[in-house]
């Protein structure tokens, strides 16, 4: 049965109220999420003043279009293309990473059902099972290498049973049930993030301030290096140029006892008082070369040729 007119009117008003109250939301997929699990998620989010709104996609799109007619140019219209499939909205004004952590924490393990699409890779570990020798043919059908140990079947090596995106067949589901393996976890899956008019992937939330600072520092260093190498001053390279010039002036002040300035005094104080200054070579005079170990003997005079 469809919703009554009173219920539809309430739903339209409720969604418009949430749009006006909250500036951020998650678009979540609710496949394979039961009513009990959904209730637990709602209770966990209640302390953060976060609201989950479900509904038919046609109604959600209608409400968004009506809202845009009343508020032309509102960025909430960016959500229209993503209203598809079994989705819902999680409205919040709390920090998005905190809400995401709660949503991901409220996932429950589930068995592999026939016909389901595997959301992750499934690997059956090696080791003993509770199956008796009479089940050997079943494992052989699935091409799983086994051996009998103490009256029980033991899987000799790990088995890649399913890949992400594969459809679970009857044999795979029975095998996982026999081994008491619940390989899948179900919960609200984050599809998109809406934040003050911007729509982006949930992976962006993994970027922390430390990562942004490191990336910015790396880019700034590359710009400074390029500017210094090209002798083209920029805002990134000017501090390095000033620093290099200061080091040059300080080195001159340290070598010249009669010249100094306030910033160089601290560096000159580090030079030992008894350190002899380097004797400069006189103008036009070359520095004396190191004395040879011993003087080479004079060359013998050449004999006069008889021819």
MARDREN-778673 format. One line per field, with one value per residue (C-alpha): x, y, z; residue number from 1. Coordinates in nm, 4 decimals. Example, Ala and Ser with C-alpha at 12.3 -4.5 7.8 and 13.67 -1.06 7.14 Angstrom:
2
xx <- c(1.2300/1.3670)
yy <- c(-0.4500/-0.1060)
zz <- c(0.7800/0.7140)
pos <- c(1/2)
END
This chain:
307
xx <- c(0.0000/0.1124/0.1417/-0.1697/-0.2037/-0.1489/0.1640/0.2984/0.2343/0.4176/0.7085/0.7393/0.7449/0.9879/1.2425/1.2249/1.2735/1.5847/1.7235/1.6875/1.8250/2.1293/2.4130/2.5770/2.4601/2.5703/2.4051/2.4066/2.3166/2.0993/2.1139/2.0907/2.0274/1.7466/1.5031/1.6658/2.0078/1.8662/1.7128/2.0493/2.2155/1.9500/2.0052/2.3821/2.3452/2.0864/2.3477/2.5115/2.1855/2.1981/1.8853/1.8393/1.5673/1.4535/1.1938/1.1075/1.3390/1.0516/0.9318/1.2819/1.3403/1.0015/1.0773/1.4188/1.2688/0.9953/1.2612/1.4666/1.1624/1.1172/1.4922/1.6422/2.0113/2.0316/2.3226/2.1017/2.0087/2.3493/2.1953/1.9411/2.1726/2.2686/1.9127/1.9052/1.8927/1.8210/1.9586/1.8837/2.0024/2.1904/2.1492/2.3969/2.5755/2.8348/3.1895/3.1603/3.4499/3.2835/2.9514/3.1296/3.3064/2.9726/2.8206/3.1163/3.1193/2.7579/2.8199/2.7141/2.8555/2.6299/2.6464/2.6887/2.3466/2.2888/2.2646/2.4220/2.7036/3.0242/3.1240/3.4790/3.7163/3.6471/3.9388/3.8858/4.1829/4.3779/4.3225/4.0993/3.7215/3.4341/3.3431/3.3944/3.5545/3.2155/3.2222/3.5396/3.3486/3.1910/3.5318/3.6645/3.3750/3.4918/3.8506/3.9694/4.2721/4.2113/4.3454/4.2072/4.3571/4.2194/3.8919/3.8319/3.8833/4.1641/4.2095/4.5747/4.6106/4.4079/4.1378/4.0360/3.6656/3.5111/3.6299/3.4704/3.1718/3.1201/2.7759/2.7558/2.6625/2.4920/2.8158/3.0024/2.7170/2.6923/3.0690/3.0830/2.7860/2.9578/3.2722/3.0672/3.2233/3.0284/3.2411/3.0288/2.9422/2.6421/2.5615/2.5063/2.7518/2.8664/2.8116/2.8450/2.9058/2.7197/2.8863/2.7581/2.6838/2.9831/2.9319/3.2321/3.3457/3.3689/3.7359/3.8085/3.7364/4.0519/4.2629/4.3730/4.5246/4.8670/4.8426/4.7372/5.0252/5.2762/5.1460/5.1495/5.5020/5.6237/5.4663/5.6056/5.9551/5.9316/5.8273/6.1120/6.3689/6.2489/6.2560/6.6062/6.7378/6.5902/6.6977/6.3388/6.2232/5.8858/5.7089/5.8373/6.2016/6.2542/6.2925/6.5602/6.7386/6.7412/6.8667/7.1504/7.2483/7.2513/7.4845/7.7204/7.7294/7.7868/8.0757/8.2361/8.1922/8.3501/8.6562/8.6963/8.7882/8.7289/8.3751/8.0674/7.6985/7.4510/7.3242/7.6757/7.8146/7.6709/7.8433/8.1745/8.1689/8.1836/8.5185/8.8150/9.0150/9.3506/9.2609/9.5210/9.3641/9.4337/9.7204/9.6013/9.8345/9.9820/9.8296/9.9896/10.1821/10.0986/10.0873/10.4099/10.3902/10.4783/10.8542/10.9593/11.0833/11.4301/11.5714/11.5885/11.9436/12.0388/12.0024/12.3273/12.4401/12.3770/12.6773/12.7843/12.7045/12.9960/12.7865)
yy <- c(0.0000/0.3526/0.6268/0.8178/1.1854/1.2808/1.0682/1.2123/1.5678/1.4921/1.3341/1.6338/1.8717/1.6573/1.6392/2.0127/2.0748/1.8560/2.0320/2.3686/2.2425/2.0422/2.1512/1.8090/1.4593/1.1170/0.9381/0.5755/0.2432/0.0226/-0.3099/-0.6152/-0.4015/-0.5325/-0.3319/-0.4315/-0.3256/0.0020/0.0703/0.0107/0.2552/0.5200/0.4825/0.5121/0.8333/0.9952/1.1363/1.3234/1.4856/1.2888/1.1781/0.8978/0.9549/0.6789/0.6962/0.6274/0.7803/0.9352/1.1176/1.2336/1.3712/1.5430/1.7087/1.8274/1.9716/2.1520/2.2869/2.4164/2.5903/2.7726/2.8309/2.8747/2.7985/2.6155/2.3659/2.0884/2.0245/1.8559/1.5508/1.4854/1.2676/1.0411/0.9648/0.6171/0.2657/0.1621/0.4734/0.7000/1.0293/1.0685/1.4346/1.5788/1.8903/1.6876/1.6277/1.3974/1.1662/1.0986/1.0094/0.7877/0.5993/0.5224/0.4007/0.1734/0.0406/-0.0745/-0.3453/-0.7029/-1.0294/-1.2252/-1.5621/-1.5912/-1.6434/-1.8011/-1.5356/-1.2595/-1.0495/-1.0836/-0.7413/-0.8653/-1.1504/-1.4733/-1.7005/-2.0319/-2.0831/-2.4061/-2.6239/-2.8912/-2.8940/-3.0634/-3.2688/-3.6440/-3.8543/-3.9088/-3.5434/-3.5890/-3.6018/-3.2634/-3.0989/-3.2721/-3.1309/-2.7817/-2.8808/-2.8270/-3.0309/-3.2149/-3.4959/-3.7052/-3.6338/-3.8080/-3.8896/-3.5309/-3.3582/-3.1047/-2.8420/-2.8492/-2.4976/-2.1723/-2.1590/-1.8420/-1.9200/-1.5919/-1.2657/-0.9292/-0.8920/-1.2671/-1.4169/-1.6672/-2.0102/-2.2942/-2.4930/-2.1926/-2.1077/-2.4687/-2.4907/-2.1695/-2.2879/-2.6212/-2.4405/-2.1894/-1.8953/-1.5690/-1.3825/-1.0758/-0.7762/-0.5589/-0.2053/0.1401/0.1874/0.5461/0.6426/1.0229/1.3131/1.6447/1.9260/2.2841/2.2487/2.0335/1.6723/1.4398/1.0845/0.9552/0.8741/1.2463/1.2134/1.0028/1.3094/1.4592/1.8007/1.6391/1.4927/1.8297/2.0071/1.7514/1.7815/2.1620/2.1691/1.9364/2.1514/2.4694/2.3179/2.2242/2.5782/2.7270/2.4936/2.5745/2.9492/2.9386/2.7286/2.9675/3.2812/3.3961/3.5367/3.4238/3.4304/3.0761/3.1469/3.4957/3.3634/3.1209/3.3975/3.6223/3.3339/3.2590/3.6270/3.6498/3.3505/3.5148/3.8429/3.6599/3.4632/3.7913/3.9438/3.6423/3.6612/4.0382/4.1345/4.5023/4.4545/4.3250/4.3897/4.2972/3.9724/3.8498/3.9054/3.5787/3.3858/3.5680/3.4811/3.1130/3.1580/3.0816/3.3923/3.2247/3.1002/3.2519/3.4367/3.3091/3.5100/3.6523/3.6491/3.9845/4.1416/4.0075/3.7496/3.3859/3.1823/2.9866/2.6326/2.3454/2.2785/1.9738/1.6718/1.7042/1.9110/1.7320/1.6987/1.9126/1.7525/1.6348/1.8364/1.6732/1.5326/1.6919/1.4692/1.3400/1.3689)
zz <- c(0.0000/-0.0714/0.1849/0.2822/0.1978/0.5605/0.5800/0.2535/0.3725/0.6971/0.5072/0.2711/0.5632/0.7601/0.4797/0.4119/0.7822/0.7856/0.4767/0.6509/0.9849/0.8802/0.6527/0.6106/0.5274/0.4105/0.1210/0.2351/0.0778/0.2977/0.1145/0.3434/0.6534/0.8723/1.0830/1.4128/1.2912/1.1616/1.5022/1.6712/1.4320/1.5012/1.8763/1.8367/1.6346/1.8580/2.0975/1.8097/1.6968/1.3729/1.1879/0.9334/0.6732/0.4402/0.1662/-0.1932/-0.4471/-0.6424/-0.3310/-0.2407/-0.5894/-0.5843/-0.2511/-0.3727/-0.6915/-0.4944/-0.2574/-0.5505/-0.6967/-0.3666/-0.3279/-0.6777/-0.7037/-0.3707/-0.3759/-0.2382/-0.5997/-0.6397/-0.4716/-0.7457/-0.9616/-0.6673/-0.5548/-0.7087/-0.5699/-0.2141/-0.0473/0.2475/0.3975/0.7260/0.8259/1.0759/1.1973/1.3904/1.2602/0.9615/1.0608/1.3981/1.2361/0.9838/1.2642/1.4291/1.1033/1.0326/1.3886/1.3588/1.1026/1.1767/1.0369/0.8057/0.6268/0.2523/0.0974/-0.2427/-0.5134/-0.3052/-0.4498/-0.2515/-0.1118/-0.0452/-0.1209/0.0686/0.1579/0.3358/0.5698/0.5900/0.8928/1.0442/1.0015/1.1817/0.8727/0.8719/0.5968/0.4351/0.3214/0.1155/-0.2148/-0.1421/-0.0998/-0.4087/-0.6113/-0.5144/-0.6002/-0.2438/-0.1420/0.1850/0.3994/0.6840/1.0252/1.3362/1.1644/1.0449/0.7102/0.7119/0.4392/0.3388/0.1941/0.1860/-0.0798/-0.2680/-0.2703/-0.3892/-0.5359/-0.4722/-0.7052/-0.7587/-0.7135/-0.4307/-0.5610/-0.3779/-0.3274/-0.1850/0.0506/0.1762/0.2275/0.4304/0.6353/0.7053/0.8195/1.0241/0.8389/0.8221/0.5681/0.5036/0.7192/0.6453/0.7478/0.6052/0.3171/0.2591/-0.1030/-0.1065/0.1311/0.1114/0.3056/0.2763/-0.0936/-0.1874/-0.2953/-0.2768/-0.2069/0.1525/0.0893/0.1266/0.4984/0.5354/0.4510/0.7837/0.8567/0.8929/0.5413/0.3982/0.5733/0.4436/0.0855/0.1016/0.2425/-0.0328/-0.3044/-0.1487/-0.1409/-0.5100/-0.6041/-0.3987/-0.5560/-0.9083/-0.8378/-0.6891/-0.9750/-1.2328/-1.0368/-1.0477/-0.7103/-0.5807/-0.2456/-0.1862/-0.2731/-0.1233/0.2368/0.1156/-0.0763/0.2313/0.4445/0.2021/0.1858/0.5644/0.5878/0.3401/0.5363/0.8655/0.7152/0.5990/0.9440/1.1116/0.8842/0.9283/1.2879/1.2178/1.0861/1.2628/1.3186/1.5877/1.4375/1.3630/1.7145/1.8424/1.5637/1.6091/1.9777/1.8835/1.7064/1.9427/2.0365/1.9764/1.6303/1.3916/1.1023/0.7586/0.6057/0.2758/-0.0197/-0.1304/-0.4355/-0.7449/-0.5431/-0.5508/-0.2358/-0.1762/-0.2930/-0.0679/-0.0493/-0.2456/-0.0558/-0.2133/-0.4944/-0.8238/-0.9692/-1.2644/-1.5989/-1.7573/-2.0635/-2.3918/-2.5696/-2.8963/-3.1813/-3.3892/-3.6977)
pos <- c(1/2/3/4/5/6/7/8/9/10/11/12/13/14/15/16/17/18/19/20/21/22/23/24/25/26/27/28/29/30/31/32/33/34/35/36/37/38/39/40/41/42/43/44/45/46/47/48/49/50/51/52/53/54/55/56/57/58/59/60/61/62/63/64/65/66/67/68/69/70/71/72/73/74/75/76/77/78/79/80/81/82/83/84/85/86/87/88/89/90/91/92/93/94/95/96/97/98/99/100/101/102/103/104/105/106/107/108/109/110/111/112/113/114/115/116/117/118/119/120/121/122/123/124/125/126/127/128/129/130/131/132/133/134/135/136/137/138/139/140/141/142/143/144/145/146/147/148/149/150/151/152/153/154/155/156/157/158/159/160/161/162/163/164/165/166/167/168/169/170/171/172/173/174/175/176/177/178/179/180/181/182/183/184/185/186/187/188/189/190/191/192/193/194/195/196/197/198/199/200/201/202/203/204/205/206/207/208/209/210/211/212/213/214/215/216/217/218/219/220/221/222/223/224/225/226/227/228/229/230/231/232/233/234/235/236/237/238/239/240/241/242/243/244/245/246/247/248/249/250/251/252/253/254/255/256/257/258/259/260/261/262/263/264/265/266/267/268/269/270/271/272/273/274/275/276/277/278/279/280/281/282/283/284/285/286/287/288/289/290/291/292/293/294/295/296/297/298/299/300/301/302/303/304/305/306/307)
END
